[in-house]
């Protein structure tokens, strides 16, 4: 199951050529995560929260100012203390603009340490668990080496 939100690209989020600045994508993903968290853990108190431990973004196409973009979010993995989220950003033509993966850790702010995912939260997250990885490049999950580029996507 996917959660979807729409974001509007403001002028201030673009460069002088009208392209969305690379840092703006992370703001869009943050908005998607924040809204998602309100759905899966609505009664959170100030002692318990989430920490973004890692985020990675692949930029696939350019986006421009004055566009509306859609972000699809799902859960790809649930561990003991953390879970993995995936975001896919598309334009109005359903062209994939960017994809991101994030690792979120459950954290007790009073004790200043990571904690196990509470049972109710785990149950809520499992409802959003993707049946397969949708955020990976088609056919490019393995290592690749050629004369122009060297990269690895896991």
mmCIF file of the C-alpha atoms, coordinates in Angstrom:
data_MODEL
# 
_entry.id   MODEL 
# 
loop_
_atom_site.group_PDB 
_atom_site.id 
_atom_site.type_symbol 
_atom_site.label_atom_id 
_atom_site.label_alt_id 
_atom_site.label_comp_id 
_atom_site.label_asym_id 
_atom_site.label_entity_id 
_atom_site.label_seq_id 
_atom_site.pdbx_PDB_ins_code 
_atom_site.Cartn_x 
_atom_site.Cartn_y 
_atom_site.Cartn_z 
_atom_site.occupancy 
_atom_site.B_iso_or_equiv 
_atom_site.pdbx_formal_charge 
_atom_site.auth_seq_id 
_atom_site.auth_comp_id 
_atom_site.auth_asym_id 
_atom_site.auth_atom_id 
_atom_site.pdbx_PDB_model_num 
ATOM 1   C CA . UNK A 1 1   ? 0.000  0.000  0.000   1.00 0.00 ? 1   UNK A CA 1 
ATOM 2   C CA . UNK A 1 2   ? 1.214  3.526  -0.800  1.00 0.00 ? 2   UNK A CA 1 
ATOM 3   C CA . UNK A 1 3   ? 0.518  6.838  0.864   1.00 0.00 ? 3   UNK A CA 1 
ATOM 4   C CA . UNK A 1 4   ? 0.370  9.745  -1.592  1.00 0.00 ? 4   UNK A CA 1 
ATOM 5   C CA . UNK A 1 5   ? 0.676  13.480 -1.210  1.00 0.00 ? 5   UNK A CA 1 
ATOM 6   C CA . UNK A 1 6   ? 0.945  16.320 -3.692  1.00 0.00 ? 6   UNK A CA 1 
ATOM 7   C CA . UNK A 1 7   ? 3.461  19.160 -3.461  1.00 0.00 ? 7   UNK A CA 1 
ATOM 8   C CA . UNK A 1 8   ? 3.546  22.396 -5.420  1.00 0.00 ? 8   UNK A CA 1 
ATOM 9   C CA . UNK A 1 9   ? 6.963  23.603 -6.622  1.00 0.00 ? 9   UNK A CA 1 
ATOM 10  C CA . UNK A 1 10  ? 7.416  27.210 -5.538  1.00 0.00 ? 10  UNK A CA 1 
ATOM 11  C CA . UNK A 1 11  ? 9.689  29.687 -7.302  1.00 0.00 ? 11  UNK A CA 1 
ATOM 12  C CA . UNK A 1 12  ? 12.012 29.807 -4.272  1.00 0.00 ? 12  UNK A CA 1 
ATOM 13  C CA . UNK A 1 13  ? 12.715 26.062 -4.675  1.00 0.00 ? 13  UNK A CA 1 
ATOM 14  C CA . UNK A 1 14  ? 14.202 26.483 -8.150  1.00 0.00 ? 14  UNK A CA 1 
ATOM 15  C CA . UNK A 1 15  ? 17.516 27.599 -9.564  1.00 0.00 ? 15  UNK A CA 1 
ATOM 16  C CA . UNK A 1 16  ? 17.998 30.437 -12.059 1.00 0.00 ? 16  UNK A CA 1 
ATOM 17  C CA . UNK A 1 17  ? 16.993 28.136 -14.946 1.00 0.00 ? 17  UNK A CA 1 
ATOM 18  C CA . UNK A 1 18  ? 13.708 27.184 -13.287 1.00 0.00 ? 18  UNK A CA 1 
ATOM 19  C CA . UNK A 1 19  ? 14.811 23.646 -12.340 1.00 0.00 ? 19  UNK A CA 1 
ATOM 20  C CA . UNK A 1 20  ? 13.992 22.338 -8.878  1.00 0.00 ? 20  UNK A CA 1 
ATOM 21  C CA . UNK A 1 21  ? 17.117 22.661 -6.747  1.00 0.00 ? 21  UNK A CA 1 
ATOM 22  C CA . UNK A 1 22  ? 18.444 19.314 -5.525  1.00 0.00 ? 22  UNK A CA 1 
ATOM 23  C CA . UNK A 1 23  ? 17.999 20.295 -1.865  1.00 0.00 ? 23  UNK A CA 1 
ATOM 24  C CA . UNK A 1 24  ? 14.276 20.927 -2.400  1.00 0.00 ? 24  UNK A CA 1 
ATOM 25  C CA . UNK A 1 25  ? 13.616 17.243 -3.060  1.00 0.00 ? 25  UNK A CA 1 
ATOM 26  C CA . UNK A 1 26  ? 14.596 16.459 0.523   1.00 0.00 ? 26  UNK A CA 1 
ATOM 27  C CA . UNK A 1 27  ? 12.014 18.986 1.760   1.00 0.00 ? 27  UNK A CA 1 
ATOM 28  C CA . UNK A 1 28  ? 9.343  17.238 -0.332  1.00 0.00 ? 28  UNK A CA 1 
ATOM 29  C CA . UNK A 1 29  ? 10.341 13.850 1.103   1.00 0.00 ? 29  UNK A CA 1 
ATOM 30  C CA . UNK A 1 30  ? 10.299 15.321 4.623   1.00 0.00 ? 30  UNK A CA 1 
ATOM 31  C CA . UNK A 1 31  ? 6.748  16.567 4.076   1.00 0.00 ? 31  UNK A CA 1 
ATOM 32  C CA . UNK A 1 32  ? 5.715  13.105 2.862   1.00 0.00 ? 32  UNK A CA 1 
ATOM 33  C CA . UNK A 1 33  ? 7.352  11.429 5.894   1.00 0.00 ? 33  UNK A CA 1 
ATOM 34  C CA . UNK A 1 34  ? 5.772  13.860 8.373   1.00 0.00 ? 34  UNK A CA 1 
ATOM 35  C CA . UNK A 1 35  ? 2.288  13.317 6.983   1.00 0.00 ? 35  UNK A CA 1 
ATOM 36  C CA . UNK A 1 36  ? 2.887  9.563  6.869   1.00 0.00 ? 36  UNK A CA 1 
ATOM 37  C CA . UNK A 1 37  ? 4.009  9.519  10.528  1.00 0.00 ? 37  UNK A CA 1 
ATOM 38  C CA . UNK A 1 38  ? 0.751  11.215 11.561  1.00 0.00 ? 38  UNK A CA 1 
ATOM 39  C CA . UNK A 1 39  ? -1.149 8.319  9.967   1.00 0.00 ? 39  UNK A CA 1 
ATOM 40  C CA . UNK A 1 40  ? 0.879  5.425  11.390  1.00 0.00 ? 40  UNK A CA 1 
ATOM 41  C CA . UNK A 1 41  ? 1.517  6.883  14.860  1.00 0.00 ? 41  UNK A CA 1 
ATOM 42  C CA . UNK A 1 42  ? -1.060 9.620  15.548  1.00 0.00 ? 42  UNK A CA 1 
ATOM 43  C CA . UNK A 1 43  ? -0.866 9.635  19.367  1.00 0.00 ? 43  UNK A CA 1 
ATOM 44  C CA . UNK A 1 44  ? 2.867  10.122 19.754  1.00 0.00 ? 44  UNK A CA 1 
ATOM 45  C CA . UNK A 1 45  ? 4.102  11.883 22.892  1.00 0.00 ? 45  UNK A CA 1 
ATOM 46  C CA . UNK A 1 46  ? 7.173  14.072 23.290  1.00 0.00 ? 46  UNK A CA 1 
ATOM 47  C CA . UNK A 1 47  ? 9.329  11.330 24.855  1.00 0.00 ? 47  UNK A CA 1 
ATOM 48  C CA . UNK A 1 48  ? 9.100  9.053  21.806  1.00 0.00 ? 48  UNK A CA 1 
ATOM 49  C CA . UNK A 1 49  ? 9.819  9.904  18.221  1.00 0.00 ? 49  UNK A CA 1 
ATOM 50  C CA . UNK A 1 50  ? 11.613 9.113  15.033  1.00 0.00 ? 50  UNK A CA 1 
ATOM 51  C CA . UNK A 1 51  ? 15.106 9.980  13.866  1.00 0.00 ? 51  UNK A CA 1 
ATOM 52  C CA . UNK A 1 52  ? 16.086 10.076 10.230  1.00 0.00 ? 52  UNK A CA 1 
ATOM 53  C CA . UNK A 1 53  ? 19.264 7.983  10.268  1.00 0.00 ? 53  UNK A CA 1 
ATOM 54  C CA . UNK A 1 54  ? 19.876 7.941  6.524   1.00 0.00 ? 54  UNK A CA 1 
ATOM 55  C CA . UNK A 1 55  ? 18.376 9.185  3.289   1.00 0.00 ? 55  UNK A CA 1 
ATOM 56  C CA . UNK A 1 56  ? 19.469 8.650  -0.307  1.00 0.00 ? 56  UNK A CA 1 
ATOM 57  C CA . UNK A 1 57  ? 17.982 10.214 -3.418  1.00 0.00 ? 57  UNK A CA 1 
ATOM 58  C CA . UNK A 1 58  ? 18.350 9.279  -7.079  1.00 0.00 ? 58  UNK A CA 1 
ATOM 59  C CA . UNK A 1 59  ? 17.536 12.189 -9.398  1.00 0.00 ? 59  UNK A CA 1 
ATOM 60  C CA . UNK A 1 60  ? 16.063 10.752 -12.595 1.00 0.00 ? 60  UNK A CA 1 
ATOM 61  C CA . UNK A 1 61  ? 14.516 13.683 -14.478 1.00 0.00 ? 61  UNK A CA 1 
ATOM 62  C CA . UNK A 1 62  ? 14.260 17.416 -14.050 1.00 0.00 ? 62  UNK A CA 1 
ATOM 63  C CA . UNK A 1 63  ? 11.304 19.062 -12.334 1.00 0.00 ? 63  UNK A CA 1 
ATOM 64  C CA . UNK A 1 64  ? 10.401 22.725 -12.766 1.00 0.00 ? 64  UNK A CA 1 
ATOM 65  C CA . UNK A 1 65  ? 8.817  25.595 -10.890 1.00 0.00 ? 65  UNK A CA 1 
ATOM 66  C CA . UNK A 1 66  ? 5.025  25.902 -10.965 1.00 0.00 ? 66  UNK A CA 1 
ATOM 67  C CA . UNK A 1 67  ? 4.592  22.114 -11.269 1.00 0.00 ? 67  UNK A CA 1 
ATOM 68  C CA . UNK A 1 68  ? 2.555  19.913 -8.987  1.00 0.00 ? 68  UNK A CA 1 
ATOM 69  C CA . UNK A 1 69  ? 4.396  16.737 -8.058  1.00 0.00 ? 69  UNK A CA 1 
ATOM 70  C CA . UNK A 1 70  ? 3.072  13.583 -6.409  1.00 0.00 ? 70  UNK A CA 1 
ATOM 71  C CA . UNK A 1 71  ? 5.033  11.622 -3.805  1.00 0.00 ? 71  UNK A CA 1 
ATOM 72  C CA . UNK A 1 72  ? 4.215  7.975  -3.133  1.00 0.00 ? 72  UNK A CA 1 
ATOM 73  C CA . UNK A 1 73  ? 5.514  6.574  0.161   1.00 0.00 ? 73  UNK A CA 1 
ATOM 74  C CA . UNK A 1 74  ? 5.641  3.015  1.451   1.00 0.00 ? 74  UNK A CA 1 
ATOM 75  C CA . UNK A 1 75  ? 7.552  0.845  3.892   1.00 0.00 ? 75  UNK A CA 1 
ATOM 76  C CA . UNK A 1 76  ? 10.089 -1.555 2.400   1.00 0.00 ? 76  UNK A CA 1 
ATOM 77  C CA . UNK A 1 77  ? 11.547 -3.161 5.534   1.00 0.00 ? 77  UNK A CA 1 
ATOM 78  C CA . UNK A 1 78  ? 10.751 -3.324 9.236   1.00 0.00 ? 78  UNK A CA 1 
ATOM 79  C CA . UNK A 1 79  ? 13.507 -4.180 11.692  1.00 0.00 ? 79  UNK A CA 1 
ATOM 80  C CA . UNK A 1 80  ? 13.655 -4.307 15.486  1.00 0.00 ? 80  UNK A CA 1 
ATOM 81  C CA . UNK A 1 81  ? 14.344 -0.600 16.116  1.00 0.00 ? 81  UNK A CA 1 
ATOM 82  C CA . UNK A 1 82  ? 14.148 0.879  12.630  1.00 0.00 ? 82  UNK A CA 1 
ATOM 83  C CA . UNK A 1 83  ? 12.231 0.748  9.394   1.00 0.00 ? 83  UNK A CA 1 
ATOM 84  C CA . UNK A 1 84  ? 12.955 1.666  5.793   1.00 0.00 ? 84  UNK A CA 1 
ATOM 85  C CA . UNK A 1 85  ? 10.776 3.996  3.761   1.00 0.00 ? 85  UNK A CA 1 
ATOM 86  C CA . UNK A 1 86  ? 10.690 4.551  0.022   1.00 0.00 ? 86  UNK A CA 1 
ATOM 87  C CA . UNK A 1 87  ? 9.506  7.639  -1.796  1.00 0.00 ? 87  UNK A CA 1 
ATOM 88  C CA . UNK A 1 88  ? 8.772  7.973  -5.500  1.00 0.00 ? 88  UNK A CA 1 
ATOM 89  C CA . UNK A 1 89  ? 8.271  11.456 -6.930  1.00 0.00 ? 89  UNK A CA 1 
ATOM 90  C CA . UNK A 1 90  ? 6.375  11.819 -10.230 1.00 0.00 ? 90  UNK A CA 1 
ATOM 91  C CA . UNK A 1 91  ? 5.142  14.750 -12.298 1.00 0.00 ? 91  UNK A CA 1 
ATOM 92  C CA . UNK A 1 92  ? 1.656  15.248 -13.766 1.00 0.00 ? 92  UNK A CA 1 
ATOM 93  C CA . UNK A 1 93  ? 2.604  13.074 -16.750 1.00 0.00 ? 93  UNK A CA 1 
ATOM 94  C CA . UNK A 1 94  ? 3.442  10.213 -14.327 1.00 0.00 ? 94  UNK A CA 1 
ATOM 95  C CA . UNK A 1 95  ? 7.130  10.446 -15.253 1.00 0.00 ? 95  UNK A CA 1 
ATOM 96  C CA . UNK A 1 96  ? 9.381  9.377  -12.400 1.00 0.00 ? 96  UNK A CA 1 
ATOM 97  C CA . UNK A 1 97  ? 11.400 12.435 -11.355 1.00 0.00 ? 97  UNK A CA 1 
ATOM 98  C CA . UNK A 1 98  ? 13.236 11.089 -8.290  1.00 0.00 ? 98  UNK A CA 1 
ATOM 99  C CA . UNK A 1 99  ? 13.260 8.179  -5.887  1.00 0.00 ? 99  UNK A CA 1 
ATOM 100 C CA . UNK A 1 100 ? 14.516 8.068  -2.339  1.00 0.00 ? 100 UNK A CA 1 
ATOM 101 C CA . UNK A 1 101 ? 15.079 5.562  0.403   1.00 0.00 ? 101 UNK A CA 1 
ATOM 102 C CA . UNK A 1 102 ? 15.267 6.474  4.090   1.00 0.00 ? 102 UNK A CA 1 
ATOM 103 C CA . UNK A 1 103 ? 16.047 4.661  7.319   1.00 0.00 ? 103 UNK A CA 1 
ATOM 104 C CA . UNK A 1 104 ? 14.000 5.776  10.306  1.00 0.00 ? 104 UNK A CA 1 
ATOM 105 C CA . UNK A 1 105 ? 14.971 4.843  13.866  1.00 0.00 ? 105 UNK A CA 1 
ATOM 106 C CA . UNK A 1 106 ? 12.572 4.808  16.823  1.00 0.00 ? 106 UNK A CA 1 
ATOM 107 C CA . UNK A 1 107 ? 14.075 6.966  19.545  1.00 0.00 ? 107 UNK A CA 1 
ATOM 108 C CA . UNK A 1 108 ? 13.393 7.718  23.205  1.00 0.00 ? 108 UNK A CA 1 
ATOM 109 C CA . UNK A 1 109 ? 14.319 11.369 23.724  1.00 0.00 ? 109 UNK A CA 1 
ATOM 110 C CA . UNK A 1 110 ? 14.258 11.169 27.525  1.00 0.00 ? 110 UNK A CA 1 
ATOM 111 C CA . UNK A 1 111 ? 16.750 8.300  27.597  1.00 0.00 ? 111 UNK A CA 1 
ATOM 112 C CA . UNK A 1 112 ? 18.568 9.497  24.447  1.00 0.00 ? 112 UNK A CA 1 
ATOM 113 C CA . UNK A 1 113 ? 18.693 6.052  22.869  1.00 0.00 ? 113 UNK A CA 1 
ATOM 114 C CA . UNK A 1 114 ? 17.091 3.996  20.162  1.00 0.00 ? 114 UNK A CA 1 
ATOM 115 C CA . UNK A 1 115 ? 14.237 1.724  21.248  1.00 0.00 ? 115 UNK A CA 1 
ATOM 116 C CA . UNK A 1 116 ? 12.301 -1.207 19.848  1.00 0.00 ? 116 UNK A CA 1 
ATOM 117 C CA . UNK A 1 117 ? 9.395  -0.383 17.568  1.00 0.00 ? 117 UNK A CA 1 
ATOM 118 C CA . UNK A 1 118 ? 6.255  -0.447 19.757  1.00 0.00 ? 118 UNK A CA 1 
ATOM 119 C CA . UNK A 1 119 ? 3.805  -3.253 18.932  1.00 0.00 ? 119 UNK A CA 1 
ATOM 120 C CA . UNK A 1 120 ? 0.982  -0.963 17.733  1.00 0.00 ? 120 UNK A CA 1 
ATOM 121 C CA . UNK A 1 121 ? 3.349  1.038  15.530  1.00 0.00 ? 121 UNK A CA 1 
ATOM 122 C CA . UNK A 1 122 ? 4.786  -2.192 14.074  1.00 0.00 ? 122 UNK A CA 1 
ATOM 123 C CA . UNK A 1 123 ? 1.270  -3.361 13.242  1.00 0.00 ? 123 UNK A CA 1 
ATOM 124 C CA . UNK A 1 124 ? 0.480  -0.017 11.587  1.00 0.00 ? 124 UNK A CA 1 
ATOM 125 C CA . UNK A 1 125 ? 3.740  -0.091 9.596   1.00 0.00 ? 125 UNK A CA 1 
ATOM 126 C CA . UNK A 1 126 ? 3.070  -3.637 8.393   1.00 0.00 ? 126 UNK A CA 1 
ATOM 127 C CA . UNK A 1 127 ? -0.128 -2.382 6.724   1.00 0.00 ? 127 UNK A CA 1 
ATOM 128 C CA . UNK A 1 128 ? 2.058  -0.100 4.576   1.00 0.00 ? 128 UNK A CA 1 
ATOM 129 C CA . UNK A 1 129 ? 4.731  -2.716 3.834   1.00 0.00 ? 129 UNK A CA 1 
ATOM 130 C CA . UNK A 1 130 ? 5.442  -2.910 0.113   1.00 0.00 ? 130 UNK A CA 1 
ATOM 131 C CA . UNK A 1 131 ? 5.198  -6.370 -1.392  1.00 0.00 ? 131 UNK A CA 1 
ATOM 132 C CA . UNK A 1 132 ? 8.273  -5.645 -3.501  1.00 0.00 ? 132 UNK A CA 1 
ATOM 133 C CA . UNK A 1 133 ? 10.836 -2.891 -3.884  1.00 0.00 ? 133 UNK A CA 1 
ATOM 134 C CA . UNK A 1 134 ? 9.264  -0.340 -6.221  1.00 0.00 ? 134 UNK A CA 1 
ATOM 135 C CA . UNK A 1 135 ? 11.826 2.389  -5.769  1.00 0.00 ? 135 UNK A CA 1 
ATOM 136 C CA . UNK A 1 136 ? 14.763 0.693  -7.499  1.00 0.00 ? 136 UNK A CA 1 
ATOM 137 C CA . UNK A 1 137 ? 15.957 1.319  -10.999 1.00 0.00 ? 137 UNK A CA 1 
ATOM 138 C CA . UNK A 1 138 ? 14.432 -1.242 -13.330 1.00 0.00 ? 138 UNK A CA 1 
ATOM 139 C CA . UNK A 1 139 ? 16.975 -4.002 -13.782 1.00 0.00 ? 139 UNK A CA 1 
ATOM 140 C CA . UNK A 1 140 ? 19.810 -2.004 -12.201 1.00 0.00 ? 140 UNK A CA 1 
ATOM 141 C CA . UNK A 1 141 ? 19.963 -3.304 -8.643  1.00 0.00 ? 141 UNK A CA 1 
ATOM 142 C CA . UNK A 1 142 ? 23.311 -4.946 -9.147  1.00 0.00 ? 142 UNK A CA 1 
ATOM 143 C CA . UNK A 1 143 ? 26.724 -3.335 -9.390  1.00 0.00 ? 143 UNK A CA 1 
ATOM 144 C CA . UNK A 1 144 ? 27.700 -1.747 -12.654 1.00 0.00 ? 144 UNK A CA 1 
ATOM 145 C CA . UNK A 1 145 ? 31.091 -0.705 -13.979 1.00 0.00 ? 145 UNK A CA 1 
ATOM 146 C CA . UNK A 1 146 ? 31.752 0.869  -17.337 1.00 0.00 ? 146 UNK A CA 1 
ATOM 147 C CA . UNK A 1 147 ? 34.107 3.469  -18.716 1.00 0.00 ? 147 UNK A CA 1 
ATOM 148 C CA . UNK A 1 148 ? 31.866 6.436  -17.911 1.00 0.00 ? 148 UNK A CA 1 
ATOM 149 C CA . UNK A 1 149 ? 30.518 5.579  -14.479 1.00 0.00 ? 149 UNK A CA 1 
ATOM 150 C CA . UNK A 1 150 ? 31.001 3.429  -11.436 1.00 0.00 ? 150 UNK A CA 1 
ATOM 151 C CA . UNK A 1 151 ? 28.150 3.031  -8.992  1.00 0.00 ? 151 UNK A CA 1 
ATOM 152 C CA . UNK A 1 152 ? 26.408 0.575  -6.750  1.00 0.00 ? 152 UNK A CA 1 
ATOM 153 C CA . UNK A 1 153 ? 22.742 0.537  -5.820  1.00 0.00 ? 153 UNK A CA 1 
ATOM 154 C CA . UNK A 1 154 ? 21.554 -1.822 -3.103  1.00 0.00 ? 154 UNK A CA 1 
# 
